[in-house]
Structure formats: structure tokens, C-alpha cells
Amino acid sequence: MSELTQEGVAKLPIQERGFINFFRKLAKNKIAFISFVFLLLVHLGVFLGQFVWTISPESVDPANSLASWTSEHPLGTDDLGRDVLARLMYGGQITLLVGFFSMVFTVLVGGIIGAVAGFFGGWIDIILMRFTEAMMSIPNFFLALVALTVLGKSPFMVILVIAFTSWMEIARVVYGETLKWKESEFVEASKTMGSNAMRTLFKHIVPQIIPTIIIASTLGIAWAILTESAISYLGLGIQPPTATWGNMLQNAQQYIWTAPILGVLPGLSITLVVLAYNFLGDGLRDLLDPKHHKK
Amino acid sequence: MKSKLATLLMVFILFIAGCSSDTNTSGESSSGGKETEGVSKGGNVSIPIVGDPIFNPWHPNAYAESNLVNRVLFQGLTKPGLDNLPVGNLAEEWTTSEDGLVWTFKLKEGVKWHDGEEFTAEDVAFTFNDLVLNASLGSNGASNYKALDKVVEVDDYTVEFHLKSPFASLPAYLAFNSEILPAHKFEGVEDPWEFTDFNKENPVGIGSFKMGEYISGQSLKLVKNAEYHNGEPNLDSVTFKILPDVNTQIAQALSNELDIFVLEDKSSLARIEQAENIELVTADITRYFWISLDMENPKFQDVKVRQAMLHAIDRETIIDSVLEGYGEIANAAITPDQKQYFNEDLKTYEFDPEKSKQLLKEAGWEDTDGDGILDKDGEDFTFQFDIALQGDLEQIAVLVQQYLKDVGFDVELNTMEWNAMIQKNIIDRDFDMILNWWSYPSDPDIYAQYHSSNAGTGNNIPGYQSEELDKLLEKGQSTSDPDERAVVYDEVQEYMAENLPYIYLWYPKELSIRSNRLSNVPDMYVGGALHYIYEWSVTE
């Protein structure tokens, strides 16, 4: 990126220029930038690694269990002789996908409820926001455990359950933002010019809230990854033999005395990715929050 | 392993030599059931249990978490002897009538309950007539006494067990989780399972230790019963700690906070072997692991399918890896510790995926559409495999699933918490395939798990029904001559190996952890040794 001179950037179409400027700014926040690069590498490794490292993560070889690090198994094998590197990659895919899609659903549900309640007000506001508060008063982790026990444990179900137990925070943030922008002059103008409510909401208010949503999403991914790991750790998440970082951690606990590395690897992966998402979220907030913008 | 046992013996001998300071060496070894002179008195032994216990061996919810405690608090009419054959306990001796339908037990006199009341025939009659045989109560263990008609009090110290059909294994079953309860405490109690003052708080037992302090969810302390009928215990107290997690158990054993327990998961074996304060003890145990298939599902009714499944599973490798070698391949339900009855020349199913595929083909199952899954008449061979998260079960299940997938079964794993598994698979009988184990008294009478009358609700979990097997089991139960029984049970085992009512996996060896400070623990499995806890002693 540093090769692009100021003139070079200027020649690019306006949208791309914004994109590069954005990264310039992001690069100034070292921690956020390092986190971003780290996450990029992790995602590339996890999703493309399988084309390089083709060993199946589910093929067992009990005679060769708990093997140490060799060229055949760079990160050794687990208790059933499965390749740990392959499991980390495939497990990472599931964990990151669950994290991402849970976030998408969370934002969709929370965003729509918050925006609609804030914009329309009145009885819609009362019903939706009281419902949100009611949901918040239920300990959501236990709600998730109960829901998974009843509904089954497929990855799709895990995503839905995480999303539907964690949208309330975003709904409240979006609700607050919508209330704030609803009173602004350009919204008033749009209304007086006869634009319908939906158009006003999505054309004028929602774009103002997007930075907030982006920040909330990065933090949401981190939260979803942690929740998936916790659920899998308790054995209620995605079922074996499918690997996730959470259930790899759960399997490893039996080997805490004899092969602690089995727990360290997925544990470290979860910690670093969650940490990176949090740093990135903080960095984006500094960047996108208008108050910080003025500095 | 031999050298390990030898070391253990050395430690034992050195230890005994060390603590018999009064040079009065009686020449008795610690392996006998008799009290060794010069053992140290006092001290406490700590044992882990997996959940809050119920102080009532017949309670429908009393399982593994309660059995060990009840064995110490209460007493049965008999108990397992050191050779595993039943010996007298609350009953001194017994005789059978000619036709085998009436058993007369002579009870010990002068035995007192922990509240000072005397133990009499009334207690025995109450336990069996009012609890076990009261069908409306559904007591835990009732299915073991299907042959029992009633118990009759002859006088204060004599009872008669009247049977519907001969039941040669009665003394063995009386030694197995069949402790007697005090009739006087249950007077006027309407629902004995709701009698929480007794079942959960203040039980009145008759065993070597009595109720001390109980903190729910944490620990239960039992204190010495100096009046114990087999002699005053050496220990002052026994503490049962509620610790379901194997890793916590191991950590506490390493730091001398636990003294004895069965190692249900061998993952940490290498770490334990290095520890200097504990010994690993192996023992024979009457227990076998199996896979149960839903016999009402037509897919599993073809014996060739079941045989193919067994050929597809590499049991040898699972035993070597997951069980660390502590087990041997099973071909039927009768365990090798019952030397008199165990048939070692049974048909066995070696690991042979090709043979497995061949058998499946003969049964009509073949992968015709090339998707890697067996099919027949356009239907894939798909089923669910439920497994409880307990010990090493999940690990075993993942391996079995992989082996079955390799020959073309489409198996989906579903892990469950233990109690949820009991409810869904055992109580509701809702499963395609499960994997678990049976343990039973050291006696070949396995009627409860195989007879058609126990399909659907009793212990016949797969719901296997066969007139041929029923007849053999009935004959075995009513035959008392050991040689004649051996002939019948040989046939039973041959039938099982051929027809696979359950898919037999292996007979595990019990591997237990025992602290070096423990002595005088008889040389048998932990559950059996607990019957002799009054002889145990510790050095501080």
C-alpha cells in the first residue's frame, strides 16, 4: 500500500480511494492494523489451508494416537490419532463461520427491531423494546443451552440459537441511534418532502447507523466465537466427529496431564482470534465514530 | 503389570512389617479377610462419588452415585466373598428345599441398627415384601427378583424366601445392591421414595459406618460404628467427596486428598504412573461393554447386519489405545472372571472390513449409487448413535462411528448428558444405536438383560426376543448344580456369540487408584473391597 503515491490514489475511482484512505487511517492504529492482518492470515489459513494440507480431519488412527510433532503430522495427533493441524483448520472453519453468521443474524434481528422501534415509536416501540428488555433479563447462555438441548445441535441450529440469544444489545444501540437521527433536520426535510416512512428509515437513518453496526458486528463475532466455544466445550454444541475449536478444547481436557498441547492449540486460537476481533472493533470505533473523527 | 503387582506386594509387606512395632508377627498376610494384628487404628479414608447420593438402595433413582455409600451404611443378607462367591453377612447360613422353591436364611442375632433398635426378620420381610415386590413402587433392582414370590418371617431370626421358580443365584443377588432397610423407620410412611428425612438426610443404617455430616453437592462424612457386627472398624471415618470430574479426582489423588477409586478414563495413565504416593491396582470385574441396536427396527433385525457391524469394528485397536490394554475382546455376556462358566471357545468376529461388506451384501445392503453409503431398495442405511458424556464413552463412540462409516453405514453421533441418556434411551427406549455396559453379580444368571419378558421396559435394552434363548435362561436360572449350569450357560454363550442380541465389545479390567497410605484392603475390585471397609486402615 505504501507504494501508492498520493497522486496514484487520486487517480483511482472515488470509492476505491475511500477504501485505501480507510486503510491508511487504520494503519495508524498499530494494534488494530496488526489485528486486521492477523485475522486476514488466520482466515486465509483456515479456509484455504485445506488445499495445501489435504489430510482428513476425521480419519482416525488409534494406533498412532497422541503422536508428537513430525513432518507427517506437523502438530501431532490427538487422542484418536487424528491430525491436529487438519482439525485446527477445519475446526477453525466451523468456528469462524458460526461466528460470522451468528453475527449476521444478530445484526439483522437486532438492527431491524431497534430501528423499527425507534423510528415508529408509539405502541410498536413499547412492544418491541419491552420484549427486548424481557429477553435481556433471561440469562442468555442458559437459554442457549436449553434451546440447543430441545432443538438439536446442528451447526445451523447453533448459529440461530447464538443469534437469537444475543441480538438484544444491538437492538438497544440501534434503537438509541435511530431516536437520535430521527430528530435531525435532514430527516425532517425528507419527511416534509413526502417520502414514505420506509424510504426515510432506510435511505436516511440507517446509513447514519452503519458505523455503529460495523463496530458492534466485530465485537459480535468475538462474542459469538466465545459462545460457540463455550457451548461446544460443554458438549452441547456441534457434534463430534466434526471439529470446532470449542469441542477440540473439550476433548483435550482429559489430556491435561499427558498431552497439554492438545488444549493449548485450540485455546490459543480462540484467544488470539477473539482478542484480534476486539482490537479491530476498538480500532474501527476510533475511526468511524464521528467524535473521534474530528480529532 | 506383573512387576507392578510385585512392587505393590513389596510395599505392602514392608508397610506391614513397619507398623507392627510389637514384634508379634502372627504370620497372617493382609490378603485374608481376617483382621491382621498390629494395624493402625484411626484416620480417615476419602472416596469420590459422581453425584449426591440417595441413602436407599432400592430408590428408583439410586445408581452409581449411591451404591458405594449404601454398601457402607447398610448391609445385605450376603456379601461377595474374597473369591467372589457369596458369603454370609446379616444372614449366617442358608439352606434350600428339595424343589429349590424355598430358601431358609438364619439371621445373625444381636445386630443393632445405628439407632439402637435390634435387627430382626421383620426388617428383611419389610424390605422385600413392601418395597421390592410392591410392583406399584417400581423399585430399582426389582427386575433382579422376578422369581421371588414373598418373604416369610418364621421367627425373629429366621426368614424364608418363597420363589415362583427356582432361582439358583439368589445368594449372589442378595449380595448385589440389595441392602436391608429398617422396618421401624418406615412405619406409617406412605411413599418410601418421598421419605426424604431418611433417603436424603438422616438414614439409619446397620453398616460399619454411620451418618456423620452431609453437605449436599460437596461431601458426606460417615463415622465409625463401634458396635458393627463384624467387628469394630479400624478407621475413624470415611468421607465421600462429590467429584464427577475424572481430572479433579486424579488431581486430588496426586495431592493425597483421595485414597481409592476406579479410574474410568485412562487418558492420564502416564501421569499417574509417575506418582509416588499412589499405586494402580488391576482387578477382575463382572462387567462387559456392548452396543445395543433397536431390535424393533427392521434394518437391525437381520443377524448378518449385526455380524457385519462387529467385523467392521477394530476392537483390538480400541482396547490397545483407549483402554490402554486393560480389557479383552468379548464374544458373549459371561465374563472371564467367572472361570467356572466362561466359555473361551466362542465364535469371534475379527476386524475384517471386507468380510463385513460381504455379509452386508448378502443381507441386501450395498452401495449401488456410489455415494459411499449402503443402500437397499433406494433407502440409505442411516441411523443415529446416542452416547452419554461419561468416562471414555465419547472417545470410543467416535472410533466406532468411523469404523462403521468405513464400511458404508451412515452414522450420526448424538452426545448427551448421562441422566438425559437414561431418560431417552433406557426409560423411553428411544434410540437406534447406543453403547454402554452392564455389570452384574459374579454369577452367570443374566436373565434380566436378555429374557423376552424384560424387553421394552426391563433390562433387555435392545428388546431382543427369542424363545430359544428364553428357554435356556429359564433352565439356567432353575438349575442349581454348578456342572449342569455350566452346560446350560455354555449353550447360552454360543447362542449369544452367533446371534448377537447385543453387539459384544470387550470385558474391561478394573483399574483403580489406591493411596500408599491405605492397607488391609482386600485384593479385589473396589466395589467388592468396600464390603470389607471395616478392615481397612491407614497410616498418616
Interface residues (C-beta under 8 A of the other chain):
Chain A: E58 S59 V60 P62 A63 S65 D79 L80 G81 T149 K153 G235 Q239 P240 P241 N251 Q253 Q254 Y255 I256 W257 T258
Chain B: V246 N247 I250 D265 S267 S268 L269 A270 R271 I272 D314 T317 I318 D320 S321 V322 L389 E394 Q395 A397 V398 L399 Q401 Q402 E412 L413 N414 T415 E417 A420
